[in-house]
Amino acid sequence: MRLVLVLGDQLSPNLSALRKCDKANDVVVMAEVGDEASYVPHHPKKIAFTFAAMRKFAESLRRDGWQVAYTKLDDPDNAGSITGELIRRASEYDAAGVVYTEPGEWRLIKALGDMPLKSHSLPDDRFIASHQDFDDWAKDRKQLRMEYFYRDMRRKTGLLMDDDKPEGGKWNYDHDNRKPAPDSVDYAGPMQFTPDPVVEEVLTLVAGRFDNNFGDLHPFWFATDTGQARRHLAHWVKGGLPKFGDFQDAMLNDHRYLYHSVVGLYLNAGLLDPLEVCQAAEVAYRNGDAPLNAVEGFIRQIIGWREYVRGIYFREGPDYVSRNALGHDRKLPAMYWGAETKMNCIAKAVDQTKTEGYAHHIQRLMVTGNFALLAGIDPAKVHEWYLAVYVDAYEWVEAPNVIGMSLFADDGIIASKPYISSGNYIHKMSDYCGSCQYRVQDKTGADACPFNLLYWHFLDRHRERFKGNPRMGNMYSVWDKMDPPRRDQVLSEAGAFLDRMDQGEKV
């Protein structure tokens, strides 16, 4: 007999390792282990979600006829690591070897490859593009831009296609999806589930073991099995999808979710399949229940961006997470861990992250990510923070979004220019600035928005690298036209702000 490893982000009944093996003879191994729960200080909600979903998935496998060797975190014989548990179970069952589906992190791939057990790794074919598919697409391309990859994924899946042409005549409706924050939101947010006995047991365990981790464990309302996740998906398609496109970049003080789907954690854990999610959105469009710009924008996030960043992660290799093309080395400010700040946008994004384990893509990219890039914070520290604090974060999806998209630390593999902005972008897309202690209208002075100061500081210190970038010429032209005393004032005040932040002062 063989062991069949199922990881906490592989909770899919059609997993390649399960398909390869025989439920009558082989044994599924699942384990809650300290190594996986603590290699970064995960948000307590992330740990609870993963363990509860694992326990329920194990029971579903048993009902389907599998023998499952499941180790809980507090089991006295727990070896503390995935490889340790496999070695222990191999001895217990006199197993001939281990079959597993490729993990989504180089760290685990190496650990499993180094095991003193005969093992067989299978591709994770829950994704639309295999590693070979992505490499074939990327071969001989000077720039690996997502848009062209996305078009191939549309053709491959047939989603929103009219024969061989895109639905509506255009591939991308992003220009329709940039409306500023609405005055009100008529969607109640994601479906919330009352914890059942399985979840309650896990919550008690997590509360006792991880009470010092950043993040609030309660209230806990996530779906923890596929049935619940599908109910949530149907709830969002009906109530949130119709206006998702218009306001997907907006941010509001009093609405944490707006019209966002909040399906990333369910997709990335394996409770939902990417094609079923996209097909549900497409059906809404075909039935006249959601507009094309909303449905196309959502589908692009799933079969375009999600598949693309996975391709980048595996193509670039294990050293991708350590890249630092801009040489940034500032430590992560305490405000990312909940310390007080005068910047309302940062405070709102971090508080939401602490409470929910969630922030949407613009909060991550243009608030916390934008600030980290402008301030020159060490990409490795920012990467570890994002991996720790978000429930949907796994390295294959998180690292390219942070190292590449947010921080430009990969030297432009993903982004054609740094995604930076002054405070004006946040002011345009949110109501954050109206209740901030800084004034977004002020470009200099004691009350000037730090984003305004740091924006020019970033451009000035990286001028040699970016002055020839065709998408940044206008920025440098504006900077060069400023009076020299004004430029000196901006740089001086930006430097003083960074010094205060480095010294631990409230900024």
C-alpha positions as CSV (number, residue, x, y, z in Angstrom):
1,M,0.0,0.0,0.0
2,R,1.0,3.6,-0.4
3,L,0.4,6.8,1.5
4,V,-1.5,9.6,-0.2
5,L,-0.6,13.1,1.1
6,V,-3.3,15.8,1.1
7,L,-2.2,19.2,2.2
8,G,-4.3,21.9,3.7
9,D,-4.6,23.8,0.4
10,Q,-5.4,20.7,-1.6
11,L,-9.0,20.0,-0.3
12,S,-10.3,18.9,-3.6
13,P,-11.9,15.5,-4.3
14,N,-10.4,15.5,-7.8
15,L,-6.9,16.0,-6.6
16,S,-4.4,14.3,-8.9
17,A,-2.9,12.2,-6.0
18,L,-6.3,10.9,-5.0
19,R,-7.1,10.0,-8.6
20,K,-3.8,8.2,-8.9
21,C,-4.4,6.0,-5.9
22,D,-6.7,3.2,-4.8
23,K,-9.1,3.9,-1.9
24,A,-9.4,0.2,-1.2
25,N,-5.6,-0.2,-0.5
26,D,-4.0,3.1,0.0
27,V,-4.1,5.5,3.1
28,V,-4.6,9.2,2.9
29,V,-2.4,11.2,5.3
30,M,-3.5,14.6,6.5
31,A,-1.8,16.4,9.4
32,E,-2.1,19.7,11.3
33,V,1.6,20.4,12.1
34,G,3.5,23.1,13.9
35,D,5.9,23.7,11.1
36,E,3.1,24.7,8.7
37,A,1.2,26.7,11.3
38,S,4.2,28.8,12.3
39,Y,6.8,29.2,9.5
40,V,5.3,32.7,9.5
41,P,3.0,34.0,12.3
42,H,-0.2,33.2,10.4
43,H,-3.4,35.1,11.2
44,P,-5.4,33.0,13.7
45,K,-8.3,33.0,11.3
46,K,-6.1,31.5,8.6
47,I,-5.0,28.7,10.9
48,A,-8.6,28.0,12.1
49,F,-10.0,28.1,8.6
50,T,-7.3,25.6,7.3
51,F,-7.7,23.2,10.2
52,A,-11.5,23.2,10.2
53,A,-11.6,22.7,6.4
54,M,-9.1,19.9,6.6
55,R,-11.0,18.1,9.3
56,K,-14.2,18.3,7.3
57,F,-12.5,17.2,4.1
58,A,-11.0,14.2,5.9
59,E,-14.5,13.2,7.0
60,S,-15.8,13.5,3.4
61,L,-13.0,11.2,2.2
62,R,-13.9,8.7,4.9
63,R,-17.5,8.8,3.8
64,D,-16.3,8.2,0.2
65,G,-14.5,5.0,1.3
66,W,-11.0,6.2,2.0
67,Q,-8.9,5.2,5.0
68,V,-7.6,8.5,6.4
69,A,-4.8,8.8,8.9
70,Y,-5.5,12.3,10.3
71,T,-3.2,14.0,12.9
72,K,-4.6,16.9,14.9
73,L,-2.2,19.6,16.2
74,D,-2.6,18.5,19.8
75,D,-2.2,14.7,19.2
76,P,0.7,13.5,21.5
77,D,2.4,11.6,18.6
78,N,2.4,14.6,16.2
79,A,5.8,14.8,14.6
80,G,5.5,18.5,14.0
81,S,6.2,18.5,10.3
82,I,4.6,17.1,7.1
83,T,7.7,15.0,6.3
84,G,7.9,13.8,9.9
85,E,4.2,12.7,9.8
86,L,4.8,10.9,6.5
87,I,7.8,9.0,7.9
88,R,5.8,8.1,11.0
89,R,2.8,6.9,9.1
90,A,5.0,5.0,6.6
91,S,6.4,3.0,9.5
92,E,3.0,2.5,11.0
93,Y,1.4,1.2,7.8
94,D,4.5,-0.4,6.3
95,A,3.9,1.7,3.3
96,A,5.8,1.2,0.0
97,G,6.0,5.0,-0.7
98,V,4.2,8.3,-0.8
99,V,2.1,9.8,-3.6
100,Y,1.5,13.6,-3.5
101,T,0.3,16.5,-5.6
102,E,2.9,19.1,-6.1
103,P,2.7,21.7,-3.3
104,G,2.4,25.5,-4.0
105,E,5.6,26.5,-2.2
106,W,9.2,25.8,-3.1
107,R,9.9,25.2,0.7
108,L,7.6,22.2,0.8
109,I,8.6,20.9,-2.6
110,K,12.2,20.7,-1.4
111,A,11.2,19.1,2.0
112,L,9.2,16.4,0.3
113,G,11.9,15.8,-2.3
114,D,14.5,15.3,0.5
115,M,12.5,12.7,2.4
116,P,14.1,9.3,3.0
117,L,11.0,7.7,1.5
118,K,10.1,6.6,-2.0
119,S,7.8,9.3,-3.4
120,H,6.0,10.2,-6.5
121,S,5.0,13.9,-7.2
122,L,2.1,14.6,-9.5
123,P,1.2,17.9,-11.2
124,D,-1.5,20.0,-9.6
125,D,-3.9,20.0,-12.5
126,R,-6.6,22.0,-10.7
127,F,-5.2,25.0,-12.6
128,I,-6.0,25.8,-16.2
129,A,-2.4,26.3,-17.2
130,S,0.3,23.7,-16.5
131,H,3.9,24.8,-15.9
132,Q,4.6,23.6,-19.4
133,D,1.7,25.6,-20.8
134,F,3.0,28.8,-19.2
135,D,6.6,28.1,-20.2
136,D,5.5,27.5,-23.8
137,W,3.6,30.8,-23.7
138,A,6.5,32.7,-22.2
139,K,9.2,31.3,-24.5
140,D,11.0,34.0,-26.6
141,R,8.8,36.8,-25.2
142,K,10.7,39.9,-24.2
143,Q,7.9,40.9,-21.8
144,L,5.6,38.6,-19.9
145,R,2.5,40.7,-19.7
146,M,-0.6,39.2,-18.3
147,E,-3.1,40.5,-20.9
148,Y,-1.8,38.3,-23.7
149,F,-1.7,35.2,-21.5
150,Y,-5.2,36.0,-20.3
151,R,-6.4,36.0,-23.9
152,D,-5.0,32.5,-24.4
153,M,-6.8,31.3,-21.3
154,R,-10.1,32.7,-22.6
155,R,-9.6,30.8,-25.9
156,K,-8.6,27.6,-24.0
157,T,-11.6,27.7,-21.7
158,G,-14.2,29.2,-24.0
159,L,-15.3,31.6,-21.3
160,L,-16.9,34.8,-22.6
161,M,-16.1,33.8,-26.2
162,D,-18.3,34.3,-29.3
163,D,-16.8,31.6,-31.6
164,D,-13.2,32.8,-31.9
165,K,-13.9,36.4,-30.8
166,P,-14.3,37.9,-27.3
167,E,-17.8,38.5,-26.1
168,G,-18.7,42.1,-26.9
169,G,-15.9,42.6,-29.3
170,K,-13.2,43.5,-26.7
171,W,-11.0,41.3,-24.5
172,N,-10.8,43.7,-21.5
173,Y,-13.3,46.1,-20.0
174,D,-11.1,47.4,-17.3
175,H,-11.7,51.1,-18.3
176,D,-15.3,50.6,-17.1
177,N,-14.1,49.3,-13.7
178,R,-12.5,52.3,-12.1
179,K,-15.4,54.2,-10.7
180,P,-14.7,56.0,-7.4
181,A,-16.3,55.0,-4.1
182,P,-20.1,55.1,-4.2
183,D,-22.2,57.0,-1.7
184,S,-23.8,53.8,-0.4
185,V,-23.5,50.0,-0.9
186,D,-26.6,47.8,-1.3
187,Y,-24.8,44.5,-0.9
188,A,-24.6,43.0,2.6
189,G,-21.2,41.4,2.0
190,P,-20.0,37.8,2.1
191,M,-22.3,35.0,3.4
192,Q,-21.5,34.3,7.0
193,F,-21.7,30.8,8.6
194,T,-22.2,30.0,12.3
195,P,-19.4,27.8,13.6
196,D,-20.5,24.2,14.0
197,P,-19.0,21.7,16.5
198,V,-16.0,20.9,14.3
199,V,-15.2,24.6,13.8
200,E,-15.8,25.3,17.5
201,E,-13.3,22.7,18.5
202,V,-10.7,24.1,16.2
203,L,-11.4,27.7,17.4
204,T,-10.7,26.5,21.0
205,L,-7.4,24.9,19.9
206,V,-6.3,28.0,17.9
207,A,-7.2,30.3,20.7
208,G,-5.0,28.4,23.1
209,R,-2.0,28.0,20.8
210,F,-1.9,31.1,18.7
211,D,-3.3,33.8,20.9
212,N,-0.2,36.0,20.5
213,N,-0.4,36.1,16.7
214,F,-1.5,39.3,15.0
215,G,-5.2,39.1,14.1
216,D,-8.6,38.5,15.7
217,L,-9.9,35.0,15.8
218,H,-13.4,36.0,16.6
219,P,-15.9,36.5,15.1
220,F,-15.2,33.5,12.8
221,W,-17.7,33.1,9.9
222,F,-15.9,31.6,7.0
223,A,-17.3,28.6,5.0
224,T,-15.3,25.5,5.9
225,D,-16.5,23.0,3.3
226,T,-17.4,23.0,-0.4
227,G,-21.1,23.1,0.2
228,Q,-20.9,26.2,2.2
229,A,-18.4,27.8,-0.2
230,R,-20.8,27.2,-3.1
231,R,-23.6,28.8,-1.1
232,H,-21.4,31.8,-0.6
233,L,-20.6,31.9,-4.3
234,A,-24.2,31.9,-5.3
235,H,-25.0,34.6,-2.7
236,W,-22.3,36.8,-4.2
237,V,-23.2,36.2,-7.9
238,K,-26.7,37.3,-7.1
239,G,-26.0,40.3,-4.8
240,G,-22.4,41.4,-5.4
241,L,-21.4,40.6,-9.0
242,P,-23.7,43.1,-10.8
243,K,-21.8,46.1,-9.3
244,F,-18.5,44.4,-8.7
245,G,-16.9,45.7,-11.9
246,D,-17.9,49.3,-11.4
247,F,-16.5,49.6,-7.9
248,Q,-13.8,46.9,-7.7
249,D,-11.1,49.6,-7.1
250,A,-13.1,51.6,-4.6
251,M,-12.4,51.8,-0.8
252,L,-14.7,53.0,2.0
253,N,-14.2,53.6,5.7
254,D,-17.4,51.9,6.7
255,H,-17.7,49.1,4.1
256,R,-14.9,46.5,4.2
257,Y,-16.1,44.3,1.3
258,L,-18.1,46.6,-1.0
259,Y,-19.0,44.2,-3.9
260,H,-16.0,41.9,-3.7
261,S,-16.4,38.2,-4.1
262,V,-14.2,37.0,-1.2
263,V,-13.7,33.6,-2.9
264,G,-9.9,33.7,-3.0
265,L,-9.5,31.8,0.3
266,Y,-11.9,29.1,-0.9
267,L,-10.3,28.8,-4.3
268,N,-6.8,28.7,-2.9
269,A,-7.6,26.0,-0.3
270,G,-9.3,23.8,-3.0
271,L,-12.9,24.2,-1.8
272,L,-13.9,25.8,-5.1
273,D,-12.7,25.1,-8.6
274,P,-11.7,28.1,-10.7
275,L,-13.7,27.0,-13.7
276,E,-16.9,26.5,-11.7
277,V,-16.5,29.9,-10.2
278,C,-16.0,31.6,-13.6
279,Q,-18.8,29.6,-15.1
280,A,-21.2,30.8,-12.4
281,A,-20.3,34.4,-13.3
282,E,-20.7,33.7,-17.0
283,V,-24.2,32.2,-16.5
284,A,-25.2,35.4,-14.7
285,Y,-24.1,37.4,-17.7
286,R,-25.8,35.1,-20.2
287,N,-29.0,35.3,-18.2
288,G,-28.9,39.1,-18.1
289,D,-28.3,39.2,-14.3
290,A,-24.8,40.9,-14.4
291,P,-23.1,43.3,-16.9
292,L,-20.2,42.3,-19.1
293,N,-17.7,44.6,-17.5
294,A,-18.3,43.0,-14.1
295,V,-18.2,39.4,-15.3
296,E,-15.2,40.0,-17.6
297,G,-13.3,41.8,-14.8
298,F,-14.0,38.9,-12.4
299,I,-13.1,36.2,-14.8
300,R,-9.9,38.0,-15.7
301,Q,-8.8,37.9,-12.0
302,I,-9.3,34.1,-11.9
303,I,-8.1,32.7,-15.3
304,G,-5.9,35.6,-16.1
305,W,-4.2,37.0,-13.1
306,R,-4.4,34.0,-10.7
307,E,-3.0,31.6,-13.3
308,Y,-0.4,34.2,-14.5
309,V,1.1,34.8,-11.1
310,R,1.3,31.0,-10.5
311,G,3.2,30.7,-13.8
312,I,5.6,33.4,-12.8
313,Y,6.3,31.9,-9.4
314,F,7.2,28.5,-10.7
315,R,9.0,29.8,-13.8
316,E,11.3,32.1,-11.7
317,G,12.2,29.5,-9.1
318,P,12.9,29.4,-5.4
319,D,15.0,32.6,-5.2
320,Y,12.1,34.8,-6.5
321,V,11.0,35.7,-2.9
322,S,14.5,37.0,-2.0
323,R,14.8,39.5,-4.9
324,N,15.3,43.1,-4.2
325,A,16.0,44.9,-7.4
326,L,15.7,48.4,-5.9
327,G,18.0,47.6,-2.9
328,H,15.4,48.6,-0.3
329,D,16.3,47.7,3.3
330,R,14.1,49.7,5.7
331,K,12.4,47.7,8.4
332,L,8.7,47.1,8.4
333,P,7.0,49.9,10.4
334,A,5.1,48.9,13.6
335,M,1.9,50.4,12.1
336,Y,1.7,47.3,9.9
337,W,1.2,45.3,13.1
338,G,-1.5,47.6,14.4
339,A,0.5,50.4,16.1
340,E,-1.1,53.8,15.9
341,T,-0.7,55.9,12.8
342,K,-2.0,59.3,11.7
343,M,-2.5,57.9,8.1
344,N,-6.2,56.9,8.0
345,C,-5.8,54.8,4.9
346,I,-3.1,52.6,6.4
347,A,-5.0,52.4,9.7
348,K,-8.2,51.3,7.9
349,A,-6.4,48.7,5.8
350,V,-4.4,47.3,8.7
351,D,-7.4,47.2,11.1
352,Q,-9.5,45.4,8.5
353,T,-6.6,43.0,8.0
354,K,-6.4,42.4,11.7
355,T,-10.1,41.9,12.2
356,E,-11.0,39.9,9.0
357,G,-7.8,38.5,7.6
358,Y,-8.8,40.2,4.4
359,A,-8.3,43.3,2.4
360,H,-9.2,43.7,-1.3
361,H,-6.6,44.0,-4.1
362,I,-6.5,47.8,-4.2
363,Q,-6.0,48.1,-0.4
364,R,-3.1,45.7,-0.7
365,L,-1.6,47.2,-3.9
366,M,-2.2,51.0,-3.6
367,V,-2.3,51.5,0.2
368,T,-0.1,49.1,2.1
369,G,1.9,48.0,-0.9
370,N,2.3,51.5,-2.4
371,F,3.5,52.9,1.0
372,A,6.0,50.0,1.4
373,L,7.5,50.7,-2.0
374,L,7.6,54.5,-1.6
375,A,9.2,54.2,1.8
376,G,11.8,51.7,0.7
377,I,10.8,48.8,3.0
378,D,12.7,45.5,2.7
379,P,10.7,43.3,0.2
380,A,11.4,40.2,2.2
381,K,9.8,41.7,5.3
382,V,6.8,42.9,3.3
383,H,6.5,39.5,1.7
384,E,6.5,37.8,5.1
385,W,3.9,40.2,6.4
386,Y,1.4,39.6,3.5
387,L,2.0,35.8,3.8
388,A,1.3,36.0,7.5
389,V,-1.8,38.2,7.7
390,Y,-4.1,37.2,4.9
391,V,-6.3,34.1,5.0
392,D,-6.0,33.6,1.2
393,A,-2.2,33.9,1.1
394,Y,-0.1,31.0,-0.1
395,E,3.3,31.7,-1.5
396,W,2.7,30.8,-5.1
397,V,0.0,33.6,-5.3
398,E,1.2,36.0,-2.7
399,A,4.9,36.3,-3.6
400,P,4.4,37.5,-7.2
401,N,1.7,39.9,-6.1
402,V,4.1,41.4,-3.5
403,I,7.6,40.9,-4.9
404,G,6.6,41.7,-8.4
405,M,3.4,43.7,-8.6
406,S,3.5,45.8,-5.4
407,L,7.3,46.3,-4.8
408,F,8.9,46.0,-8.3
409,A,11.6,43.9,-6.5
410,D,11.7,41.5,-9.5
411,D,13.0,44.3,-11.7
412,G,9.9,44.5,-14.0
413,I,9.1,40.9,-14.7
414,I,5.5,41.5,-13.9
415,A,5.0,45.2,-13.9
416,S,6.2,47.6,-16.7
417,K,6.7,50.3,-14.1
418,P,6.4,50.6,-10.3
419,Y,2.8,50.9,-9.1
420,I,3.2,54.1,-7.2
421,S,0.9,57.0,-6.6
422,S,0.7,60.2,-4.5
423,G,-2.2,60.6,-2.1
424,N,-4.4,61.8,-5.0
425,Y,-5.2,58.3,-6.1
426,I,-6.3,57.2,-2.7
427,H,-8.4,60.4,-2.4
428,K,-10.0,59.7,-5.7
429,M,-10.9,56.1,-5.0
430,S,-11.9,56.3,-1.4
431,D,-13.4,58.4,1.4
432,Y,-10.3,57.8,3.6
433,C,-8.7,61.2,3.2
434,G,-11.7,63.1,4.7
435,S,-11.0,61.7,8.2
436,C,-7.2,61.6,8.0
437,Q,-5.0,63.7,10.3
438,Y,-2.9,64.6,7.2
439,R,-4.3,66.8,4.4
440,V,-4.1,65.2,1.0
441,Q,-4.3,68.6,-0.6
442,D,-1.1,69.7,1.0
443,K,2.0,68.8,-0.9
444,T,4.5,70.1,1.7
445,G,4.3,71.3,5.3
446,A,3.5,69.7,8.6
447,D,0.1,68.4,7.5
448,A,1.2,67.1,4.0
449,C,0.0,63.7,3.1
450,P,3.1,61.4,3.4
451,F,2.2,59.7,0.1
452,N,2.7,63.1,-1.6
453,L,6.2,63.6,-0.1
454,L,7.3,60.0,-0.5
455,Y,6.2,59.8,-4.1
456,W,8.7,62.4,-5.3
457,H,11.3,61.1,-2.9
458,F,11.1,57.6,-4.5
459,L,11.3,59.1,-8.0
460,D,14.3,61.2,-7.1
461,R,16.3,58.4,-5.5
462,H,15.6,56.0,-8.3
463,R,16.0,58.5,-11.1
464,E,18.9,56.6,-12.9
465,R,16.9,53.4,-13.0
466,F,13.6,54.9,-14.2
467,K,14.3,58.0,-16.1
468,G,14.3,56.1,-19.4
469,N,11.0,54.3,-18.7
470,P,8.6,55.5,-21.3
471,R,5.7,55.3,-18.9
472,M,7.4,57.5,-16.3
473,G,8.6,60.4,-18.5
474,N,5.7,62.6,-17.5
475,M,6.4,62.1,-13.8
476,Y,10.0,63.2,-14.2
477,S,9.0,66.1,-16.4
478,V,6.7,67.4,-13.6
479,W,9.4,67.0,-11.0
480,D,12.0,68.8,-13.2
481,K,9.7,71.7,-13.7
482,M,9.3,72.3,-9.9
483,D,11.4,75.2,-8.5
484,P,14.6,73.9,-7.0
485,P,13.7,75.2,-3.5
486,R,10.4,73.4,-3.7
487,R,12.1,70.1,-4.6
488,D,14.6,70.5,-1.8
489,Q,11.7,71.1,0.6
490,V,9.9,68.0,-0.6
491,L,13.0,65.8,-0.2
492,S,13.8,67.2,3.2
493,E,10.4,66.7,4.6
494,A,10.1,63.2,3.1
495,G,13.5,62.3,4.7
496,A,12.4,63.7,8.0
497,F,9.2,61.7,7.9
498,L,11.1,58.5,7.2
499,D,13.5,59.3,10.1
500,R,10.6,59.7,12.5
501,M,9.1,56.4,11.3
502,D,12.4,54.6,11.7
503,Q,12.7,55.9,15.2
504,G,9.4,54.4,16.1
505,E,7.5,57.7,16.4
506,K,3.8,57.8,15.5
507,V,3.5,59.0,11.9
